[in-house]
């Protein structure tokens, strides 16, 4: 694996656009900072195309990054939004969660246009291509384009476009996840809506299949579940912060819910012992039905995150309307 950071290819759009800047992050790693004139911002490291910060217009951090995160290849950054590709978890021969999260991506100077052209200019396009070394562990040629957009209302959009560029006519198959770590006030006070009554595979019980009960999900111990055939919207209600996160997704039918709780937290070198109280991973994913692409074919998977002042306590926002509304 290459651990040296190549110099980023600087797209003209990045140079010309005052809302998109490249700067040095922790340990001198390159990062791109997106800013909205109202004050919200997003930071994405080229190492892993890893979003490490998403702040609202008041400058409040909405993602969790561990105080013990190691910003040093080949370790993936603990927190933010790691990209799991081409393998989710240990569902294959590769290292856990695949290799995209610990490769150096470049800025894509000329991404193929999106079918719908948005007037929003606060975005960056990142690109990962298979290297000869990667081909030794995953023998497929691909182009993975990630667009990270900061929307006008402070929303964070991630769009992945993965193309099979195999010259030998061979298809390839992959699993995928946006492994988003949300920052929450207190995990015991949080509930997740949108996954009730769904089937899930429990990673803590040999991925056996169970059916979730009818109530919103709350947390009182370790959880590591893959919910199947999930709706396009999921909400995280944080009573104490009076904030609701809304996850909208497209092309990603599964949703992983993960919190390591106290025991596992202690076994993780890059995670503080008590930090499990302040994070929750909800991961928009394609796992149960892996994606197969023939040469020349492209897959698209999109996640859009918004944080709305809640809500639930004050009755200003009905979470069911969050889930059903536009
Ligand atoms: C989750 C998995 O997606 O990621 C868990 O379901 C895993 O099983 C967790 O422990 C963290 O993975 P990693 O490789 O970043 O430590």
Boltz pocket constraint, residues with backbone or C-beta under 6 A from the ligand:
constraints:
  - pocket:
      binder: B
      contacts: [[A, 76], [A, 89], [A, 96], [A, 97], [A, 179], [A, 203], [A, 224], [A, 225], [A, 256], [A, 257], [A, 258], [A, 283]]
      max_distance: 6.0
